């Protein structure tokens, strides 16, 4: 095929075959990483570098890796809107319009970031637009409670019921703390102090006799 080149790229796991079409800028690798996970493999990147391609083709930048991927509405195969929380049709329409406006604004900023003069013009225009909107639409600022609900995407309950555990297991817990009743049952709980001068008979290791000495202090030791 015209414009198609075949490269062999080796790595620690073997040799991979990369087919690169310079006319369509499409490359396919035998490892199938991009087809399976949407991530460009290092073999194709090495082919791009060898072909003096410094910018990644847009075909390899999937929508899932873009910043605005989560802001767009997601639909299933039958065209139903997928959302975590059920909302009204009016709120869905507002969310869709907000998503479109946010995407347009990001595209304008991305196109104008190369020129400082254009960025200043955008900031001035947005400030004027904000002032005009505040004058035309007297909106009440949301409370902190409403901001938190908007952030988490659901309403915060006013009451929370804490249920006790039905099954308990005491295995592996620490020892029970002794109380004053335990001390009363054991006779006051106070241990008697030993007399330091009280001698205890012991067996002499030298003579194998019981007395008040040991092998070191045996009186019969010669």
C-alpha positions as CSV (number, residue, x, y, z in Angstrom):
1,X,0.0,0.0,0.0
2,X,1.3,3.5,-0.9
3,X,2.5,5.5,2.0
4,X,2.5,2.6,4.4
5,X,5.8,1.6,6.2
6,X,6.4,-1.3,8.4
7,X,8.7,-0.9,11.5
8,X,10.0,-3.5,13.9
9,X,10.4,-2.1,17.5
10,X,12.1,-4.2,20.1
11,X,11.7,-4.0,23.8
12,X,12.2,-6.2,26.8
13,X,9.1,-8.3,25.9
14,X,10.1,-9.0,22.3
15,X,9.7,-7.4,18.9
16,X,6.6,-5.4,17.9
17,X,5.5,-4.6,14.4
18,X,4.2,-1.1,13.7
19,X,2.4,-0.2,10.4
20,X,2.5,3.5,9.8
21,X,0.6,5.3,7.0
22,X,2.2,8.7,6.4
23,X,-0.8,10.0,4.4
24,X,-3.5,9.4,7.0
25,X,-1.1,9.6,10.0
26,X,-2.5,6.3,11.3
27,X,-0.2,3.8,13.0
28,X,-1.1,0.4,14.3
29,X,1.0,-1.7,16.6
30,X,0.8,-5.5,17.1
31,X,0.6,-5.0,20.9
32,X,-3.0,-3.5,20.5
33,X,-2.6,-1.3,23.5
34,X,-4.4,1.7,21.9
35,X,-7.2,-0.5,20.6
36,X,-7.8,-2.1,24.0
37,X,-7.3,0.7,26.5
38,X,-7.1,3.9,24.4
39,X,-3.5,4.6,25.5
40,X,-0.9,5.1,22.8
41,X,1.9,2.5,23.2
42,X,5.6,3.3,23.3
43,X,6.3,1.5,20.1
44,X,4.1,3.9,18.0
45,X,5.6,6.9,19.8
46,X,9.1,5.6,18.9
47,X,8.0,5.4,15.2
48,X,6.6,8.9,15.4
49,X,9.9,10.2,16.7
50,X,11.8,8.4,14.0
51,X,9.5,9.9,11.4
52,X,10.1,13.5,12.8
53,X,6.5,13.9,14.0
54,X,6.7,16.2,17.0
55,X,2.9,16.6,17.6
56,X,0.6,13.8,18.4
57,X,-2.2,13.3,15.7
58,X,-5.6,14.3,17.0
59,X,-6.9,10.8,16.2
60,X,-5.0,9.5,19.2
61,X,-6.4,12.0,21.6
62,X,-9.6,10.4,22.7
63,X,-12.5,12.4,24.2
64,X,-12.1,10.5,27.5
65,X,-8.7,12.2,28.1
66,X,-10.0,15.7,27.5
67,X,-10.9,18.1,30.3
68,X,-14.4,18.7,29.1
69,X,-15.3,15.0,28.8
70,X,-17.2,14.9,32.2
71,X,-19.1,18.1,31.5
72,X,-21.0,16.9,28.5
73,X,-24.2,14.9,28.8
74,X,-23.8,11.1,28.4
75,X,-26.4,9.0,26.7
76,X,-26.8,5.3,26.5
77,X,-27.4,3.2,23.3
78,X,-31.1,4.1,23.3
79,X,-30.6,7.8,23.6
80,X,-31.5,8.1,27.3
81,X,-29.6,10.6,29.5
82,X,-27.4,8.9,32.1
83,X,-27.2,10.7,35.4
84,X,-26.6,9.6,39.0
85,X,-29.6,11.6,40.3
86,X,-32.9,12.0,38.6
87,X,-33.6,15.6,37.6
88,X,-36.4,17.5,35.8
89,X,-36.4,18.1,32.0
90,X,-35.9,21.9,32.6
91,X,-32.8,21.2,34.8
92,X,-31.4,18.9,32.2
93,X,-31.8,21.5,29.5
94,X,-30.0,24.1,31.7
95,X,-27.2,21.7,32.4
96,X,-26.8,21.0,28.7
97,X,-26.7,24.8,27.9
98,X,-24.2,25.4,30.6
99,X,-22.0,22.6,29.3
100,X,-22.1,24.1,25.8
101,X,-21.3,27.6,27.1
102,X,-18.4,26.3,29.1
103,X,-16.9,24.3,26.2
104,X,-17.2,27.4,23.9
105,X,-15.4,29.5,26.5
106,X,-12.6,27.0,26.9
107,X,-12.1,26.8,23.1
108,X,-11.9,30.7,23.0
109,X,-9.3,30.7,25.7
110,X,-7.3,27.9,24.1
111,X,-7.3,29.7,20.7
112,X,-6.3,33.1,22.2
113,X,-3.6,32.1,24.7
114,X,-0.9,32.8,22.2
115,X,-1.7,36.5,22.1
116,X,-1.6,38.6,25.3
117,X,-3.6,41.3,23.6
118,X,-6.4,38.9,22.8
119,X,-6.4,37.5,26.4
120,X,-6.7,41.0,27.8
121,X,-9.6,41.7,25.4
122,X,-11.4,38.5,26.6
123,X,-11.0,39.5,30.2
124,X,-12.3,43.0,29.6
125,X,-15.3,41.6,27.6
126,X,-16.1,39.0,30.3
127,X,-16.0,41.7,33.1
128,X,-18.4,43.9,31.1
129,X,-20.6,40.9,30.4
130,X,-20.7,40.1,34.1
131,X,-21.6,43.6,35.1
132,X,-24.4,43.7,32.5
133,X,-25.8,40.4,33.7
134,X,-25.8,41.5,37.4
135,X,-27.7,44.6,36.4
136,X,-30.2,42.8,34.2
137,X,-30.8,39.8,36.3
138,X,-30.8,40.4,40.0
139,X,-30.0,36.9,41.2
140,X,-29.8,35.9,44.8
141,X,-26.5,34.4,45.7
142,X,-26.8,30.8,46.8
143,X,-26.2,29.9,50.5
144,X,-23.4,27.7,51.6
145,X,-25.8,24.8,52.1
146,X,-27.0,25.1,48.5
147,X,-23.4,25.3,47.2
148,X,-22.6,22.1,49.1
149,X,-25.6,20.3,47.6
150,X,-24.7,21.5,44.2
151,X,-21.1,20.3,44.6
152,X,-22.1,16.8,45.8
153,X,-25.0,16.6,43.4
154,X,-27.7,15.6,45.9
155,X,-29.6,17.0,48.8
156,X,-28.1,16.9,52.3
157,X,-30.4,15.2,54.9
158,X,-31.5,17.2,58.0
159,X,-31.5,14.1,60.2
160,X,-29.3,11.1,60.2
161,X,-30.3,7.9,62.0
162,X,-27.4,6.0,63.6
163,X,-28.2,2.3,64.0
164,X,-26.6,0.1,66.6
165,X,-24.8,-3.1,65.6
166,X,-27.0,-6.2,66.0
167,X,-24.1,-8.6,66.4
168,X,-21.1,-8.0,68.6
169,X,-18.0,-10.0,69.1
170,X,-15.8,-9.5,72.2
171,X,-13.0,-11.7,70.9
172,X,-9.8,-9.8,70.6
173,X,-10.8,-6.9,72.8
174,X,-8.7,-5.6,75.7
175,X,-9.1,-6.7,79.3
176,X,-12.1,-5.4,81.3
177,X,-11.3,-2.4,83.5
178,X,-11.6,-3.2,87.2
179,X,-13.9,-1.2,89.3
180,X,-14.5,-0.5,93.0
181,X,-16.8,-3.5,93.3
182,X,-14.2,-5.9,92.1
183,X,-11.8,-4.5,94.8
184,X,-14.4,-5.1,97.5
185,X,-14.9,-8.7,96.4
186,X,-11.2,-9.4,96.5
187,X,-10.8,-8.1,100.0
188,X,-10.1,-4.4,99.5
189,X,-8.0,-4.8,96.4
190,X,-4.8,-3.8,98.3
191,X,-1.9,-6.1,98.2
192,X,0.1,-6.8,101.3
193,X,3.6,-5.5,101.3
194,X,6.4,-8.0,101.8
195,X,8.8,-7.6,104.7
196,X,12.2,-6.9,103.1
197,X,13.9,-8.6,106.2
198,X,11.9,-11.8,105.9
199,X,14.1,-14.6,104.8
200,X,12.8,-17.4,102.6
201,X,14.3,-20.9,102.9
202,X,16.0,-22.1,99.7
203,X,17.9,-25.2,98.6
204,X,21.7,-25.0,98.5
205,X,23.0,-26.0,95.2
206,X,26.3,-27.2,96.7
207,X,25.1,-29.4,99.6
208,X,21.6,-30.0,98.3
209,X,20.3,-28.9,101.7
210,X,17.5,-26.5,102.6
211,X,18.5,-23.5,104.5
212,X,18.7,-19.7,104.4
213,X,21.7,-19.5,102.0
214,X,22.7,-20.5,98.5
215,X,25.8,-22.1,96.9
216,X,27.7,-18.9,97.0
217,X,27.2,-18.2,100.7
218,X,27.3,-21.9,101.9
219,X,29.0,-22.0,105.3
220,X,30.4,-25.5,104.5
221,X,32.0,-24.2,101.3
222,X,35.8,-24.7,101.4
